[in-house]
C-alpha cells in the first residue's frame, strides 16, 4: 500500500485539513501519514478559535522521525496545507529536500493563506510559505484570493486566473497550478488547471457550485491520492474537481462538508480504475 504524507491542520469537530485528507486517502486505498500543524476544537467557521499551533520542535521531530520509522522513498506524495507558525516551514522544507532524494512523487503545496479579500495568517507566516515552500512545490492549489496574493495580480475571473497562474508557473517552474473556486461569470464557478506546458483545462462546478469550508482541502486530497496511485495529471485533476464539486453540492451547510455521507464517491474512483 502506498503512503501519502499530509502536513495540515487537525480539528476535533468538522471536516477540514487532515480530517478531510485522512478519510479521502483511505477511501482511495492509500495509507495516510498525518502530521498536525495546529490542533483546534473546530475550524474558525464555528466561531471562537479554541486550540493552538503544534510547537515547531514537535513538527520537526515527527518529520525527522519518519526517516527512521518508515522508508521515505515509499511515500508517494507529500501535501502541506494550513500551517501554525513560521518555524514549521523550515521543518517541512528540510523533510521535502530529503524525501526528494528518495522518491519521484509530487509535493503539493496548498497555500492556505486566506479568502474573500483577507489573510487568515500573519504576514510573516505567509511570507515564509512563499519564500520557503513555494520554490520547492511541484503543484500548488490556491483559491482565487491566494493566487492573486501570490502573484500580485488581480484575479476576478477565469481569464485573469489563467494569466496569473501562467506567470507563477514560469516564475517558479511549477509542474502545474490548480486554481479552485474561480468565478466564470454570474452564477458560474469552477476549477482551473494551468500546466507548465500544454493547454489549460477548465472544470465547471455546474449550477450547484458553492463555497463550503474544506472544499479546497477535499480537492487537494483527492488530487494527491490520484497522483500517488499513478493517474496522470489531467485525469487526476478532472476526477478531483468533479468529485469534490459533487460532495460540495451535496453539503447542506457552508460550515461543513458532507464527507462522511459521500465517501463512496471517492472510493468509486479507485474502483473504477480497477475495472
Beta strands, then each sheet from edge to edge (+ up, - down):
strand 1: 3-13
strand 2: 31-42
strand 3: 51-53
strand 4: 75-80
strand 5: 106-109
strand 6: 114-115
strand 7: 118-119
strand 8: 139-140
strand 9: 176-183
strand 10: 189-195
strand 11: 201-204
sheet 1: 3+ 2- 1- 4- 5- 8- 9- 10+ 11-
sheet 2: 6+ 7-
end
